Amino acid sequence: MMSGEAGKFATALMLVLGFASAPVFAGNVNVGTEVGTKVATDVATAPIAATAGQNLFAKPLTLRGKLGDVQIEMHLQLKPDPTEGIQGTYTIDGQSAKILLAGESENTDVIMEESINGKDVSGEWAGQLVGNTFSGTWSTTDDAVTKPFVLTVLTAKSAK
């Protein structure tokens, strides 16, 4: 695996196993280093990566854009304990139901799961938040349906 792929794999594992497992997998991110030379260095980088992801969400974000062909509005923020990741909701224009979101961010990568009923996972988001643009792919849990998304972060003035 290339180091970027390994990082995404570690992020996905953190989502599944919980953020507390990050130090366990952090040592596997730097593929190709000699065994025995990675003692504490990689483990020490896990909190740094978490902090970088938290900086993206230092303030709650409102985003608008397209999920496939539909217009949506999304709200994202850090969880009350920022080390546990991000949370939020989104609505489809013309509908009042809020769809719940929860996930993790590392650097510019954002991975989230959604739930329509608050209990079961109904979809997955994988994308990057670069500058004011959050883009990537939404999919059903079985990957039977995938849709691209492109959302723009709104400034406080345009969010009203």
Backbone torsions as a table, in degrees:
resi	resn	phi	psi	omega
1	MET	NA	141.8	172.4
2	MET	-74.0	158.6	-175.7
3	SER	-62.1	-33.8	177.1
4	GLY	-65.2	-41.9	177.9
5	GLU	-66.2	-39.4	179.3
6	ALA	-63.7	-38.6	178.4
7	GLY	-63.8	-42.3	178.4
8	LYS	-66.4	-37.7	177.8
9	PHE	-63.5	-44.2	179.1
10	ALA	-63.3	-38.7	178.3
11	THR	-64.1	-43.7	179.0
12	ALA	-62.7	-40.0	178.0
13	LEU	-65.0	-37.3	177.9
14	MET	-62.4	-38.0	178.1
15	LEU	-62.2	-44.5	-176.9
16	VAL	-72.4	-43.8	-173.6
17	LEU	-95.4	-10.5	-178.6
18	GLY	100.6	149.8	-174.3
19	PHE	-64.2	-24.3	-179.2
20	ALA	-62.5	-20.2	-179.7
21	SER	-82.8	-3.7	-176.8
22	ALA	-52.5	-46.8	-179.3
23	PRO	-61.6	-31.1	-179.9
24	VAL	-64.9	-41.3	-176.4
25	PHE	-91.2	-15.8	-177.9
26	ALA	-59.1	-34.4	-179.9
27	GLY	-67.1	-16.5	-179.6
28	ASN	-91.7	-2.7	-175.8
29	VAL	-74.6	-39.7	-177.7
30	ASN	-87.9	81.4	-178.7
31	VAL	-71.9	140.6	175.5
32	GLY	99.5	-4.1	176.4
33	THR	-85.2	155.2	-178.3
34	GLU	-69.5	142.3	176.8
35	VAL	-63.6	137.8	178.2
36	GLY	94.7	-15.0	-180.0
37	THR	-97.4	-2.4	-173.8
38	LYS	-104.3	21.9	-169.4
39	VAL	-38.5	-81.8	-174.5
40	ALA	-109.7	-7.2	-174.5
41	THR	-61.8	-47.7	-177.8
42	ASP	-69.2	-37.0	178.9
43	VAL	-63.0	-36.6	-179.1
44	ALA	-69.0	-20.2	-178.9
45	THR	-80.5	-17.2	-178.2
46	ALA	-58.8	-48.0	178.6
47	PRO	-64.6	-31.6	178.6
48	ILE	-64.5	-44.4	177.9
49	ALA	-62.0	-39.9	178.9
50	ALA	-63.4	-41.5	179.7
51	THR	-64.0	-40.5	179.2
52	ALA	-60.9	-42.5	177.6
53	GLY	-65.5	-38.0	179.8
54	GLN	-65.3	-32.7	-179.5
55	ASN	-62.6	-32.4	177.0
56	LEU	-60.4	-31.1	-175.1
57	PHE	-115.2	28.6	-179.9
58	ALA	-56.2	-33.1	173.9
59	LYS	-121.6	148.8	176.3
60	PRO	-56.8	141.9	-179.0
61	LEU	-112.3	142.2	168.3
62	THR	-114.8	129.6	-178.6
63	LEU	-127.6	146.7	174.8
64	ARG	-134.2	148.4	177.7
65	GLY	165.6	-155.2	-174.3
66	LYS	-110.3	135.8	167.7
67	LEU	-114.5	103.8	-171.0
68	GLY	64.2	-121.5	-179.3
69	ASP	-101.3	0.8	-176.4
70	VAL	-105.2	147.4	177.5
71	GLN	-84.3	133.9	178.5
72	ILE	-132.7	162.9	170.4
73	GLU	-127.7	130.5	-175.9
74	MET	-122.1	142.8	175.4
75	HIS	-123.6	125.1	-179.4
76	LEU	-130.3	145.7	177.0
77	GLN	-157.3	166.7	174.2
78	LEU	-67.4	149.6	172.5
79	LYS	-68.6	162.5	179.5
80	PRO	-51.0	-38.7	170.9
81	ASP	-100.8	102.1	-173.8
82	PRO	-55.6	-23.2	179.3
83	THR	-71.5	-11.8	179.4
84	GLU	-90.7	0.9	174.5
85	GLY	105.5	-149.9	-175.3
86	ILE	-120.5	160.9	177.7
87	GLN	-147.3	164.5	177.5
88	GLY	173.5	-164.4	179.2
89	THR	-145.6	163.4	166.6
90	TYR	-144.6	155.3	176.7
91	THR	-128.4	148.1	174.6
92	ILE	-91.1	133.2	-179.9
93	ASP	-51.9	134.3	179.1
94	GLY	88.4	-4.1	178.5
95	GLN	-122.8	146.4	-177.6
96	SER	-95.0	-16.8	-176.5
97	ALA	-66.5	130.6	175.4
98	LYS	-93.7	130.5	177.6
99	ILE	-99.6	127.2	-175.4
100	LEU	-79.3	145.7	179.0
101	LEU	-129.4	144.5	172.9
102	ALA	-152.0	141.3	-179.5
103	GLY	-176.1	-158.9	-176.1
104	GLU	-134.3	156.4	172.8
105	SER	-135.0	142.6	176.7
106	GLU	-140.1	118.8	-173.2
107	ASN	55.5	-118.1	179.0
108	THR	-97.9	-7.9	-178.6
109	ASP	-77.7	133.9	178.3
110	VAL	-129.5	127.4	176.8
111	ILE	-126.9	126.5	-178.4
112	MET	-137.1	155.8	170.2
113	GLU	-112.5	149.9	177.4
114	GLU	-118.8	159.1	177.3
115	SER	-143.3	124.2	178.1
116	ILE	-76.9	-38.5	-175.3
117	ASN	-101.3	1.9	179.3
118	GLY	81.8	1.7	-176.5
119	LYS	-127.3	-52.8	-175.2
120	ASP	-99.3	144.4	176.5
121	VAL	-74.6	125.7	-178.0
122	SER	-111.6	-11.1	179.8
123	GLY	-170.3	168.1	-178.3
124	GLU	-134.5	140.9	178.7
125	TRP	-116.1	131.4	174.3
126	ALA	-136.0	118.7	-177.9
127	GLY	-162.0	-171.4	178.8
128	GLN	-129.5	138.6	174.8
129	LEU	-105.5	102.8	-178.2
130	VAL	-121.0	119.6	-175.7
131	GLY	63.0	-124.7	179.3
132	ASN	-102.7	14.6	-176.9
133	THR	-119.6	126.6	174.8
134	PHE	-111.0	115.2	-177.7
135	SER	-139.1	156.0	179.9
136	GLY	164.5	-143.0	-175.6
137	THR	-130.7	133.6	171.3
138	TRP	-101.8	142.9	177.0
139	SER	-146.2	156.6	171.1
140	THR	-70.6	163.9	-176.1
141	THR	-62.3	-25.4	178.9
142	ASP	-97.8	6.9	-179.2
143	ASP	62.0	16.4	179.0
144	ALA	-68.6	-31.4	178.8
145	VAL	-126.2	129.1	174.2
146	THR	-128.8	145.4	179.1
147	LYS	-141.3	140.4	174.7
148	PRO	-76.3	154.2	172.7
149	PHE	-137.1	146.7	174.0
150	VAL	-140.8	116.2	-179.1
151	LEU	-123.3	148.3	178.6
152	THR	-114.8	134.4	176.8
153	VAL	-71.4	129.4	178.9
154	LEU	-91.2	145.0	173.5
155	THR	-77.9	163.1	-178.7
156	ALA	-55.5	-36.4	-178.6
157	LYS	-67.9	-44.8	-176.9
158	SER	-81.2	-11.1	-179.8
159	ALA	-79.1	-14.2	-177.2
160	LYS	-80.3	NA	NA
